[in-house]
Amino acid sequence: MNKKMLPLVLATLLCSASASAATLTFNTGPDSQAAGIVYLTDNILRVNHEDNNWILFDRSLNTLFIVEDDQQRFYAIDEAQIQSFGQTLGSVNQQIEQALSELPESQRAQARALMESMMPGGGRSSAAVEEVIDINFTGRFDSVADVRCEIVETRVAGQQESELCIADPDALKLSSGEIATMNAMARFAENMLDTMKENAGSLFPDNIASGSMVKALQNGVPVRVIDKNNNDRSELNSISHEPISDDLTKIPSQYRRESFGPGF
């Protein structure tokens, strides 16, 4: 999944045709000029990004769909696939650890460092280091798109990972169904991150291993997210509660389903 999409995925929401709906428009990217749109309903959360790819979370199915318009294809990820993917990562990690253990001790550390540097995100700094997630509610408040929010800092192993401004769902006038969809998406994302972290060992990069933004989501809706690692921003620009097209809640019938797995 494109990492730039993560704040949008974690931030909010989507919709079904006849029920309540919310459409949130975000400015994203280092210069906050790109547009990201989040649709939310009582059952669906959809996130559009500027690269024409999008994700769709269906609460009733507890399934995440990753859709690529340019390829007219999609991937479906459910609980069973998360567990299967985790087991595959665990098996690959065990094979790597076995290969490393067979090297002379003088070469082992150098080989591990080289292997981890080749992993997406740089790998883990140490498979033995357990990250400590800290979420600091600062008590300082700001306003984003005329929505009051509290500034929250997330830290991993003592290093600041992100700064969020979290709003009460009531301030965004979200329905109870929309909030339930958002919370279900947060639980799904947390489960996926935890499963990968538990099984992947040194294959899992430090910069996404914590899932701290997922945990922060339990306390409200991030209307601004600043990634302190690269200064990427995602900031709410506007919100609408007008009905949305039913087409936005469905994957086009002509799109083909692809298998989800390592390297998908």
Summary of the structure (lengths in Angstrom):
residues: 264
radius of gyration: 19.3
end to end distance: 9.3
largest distance: 65.4
contacts: 855
relative contact order: 0.23
helix: 36%
strand: 33%
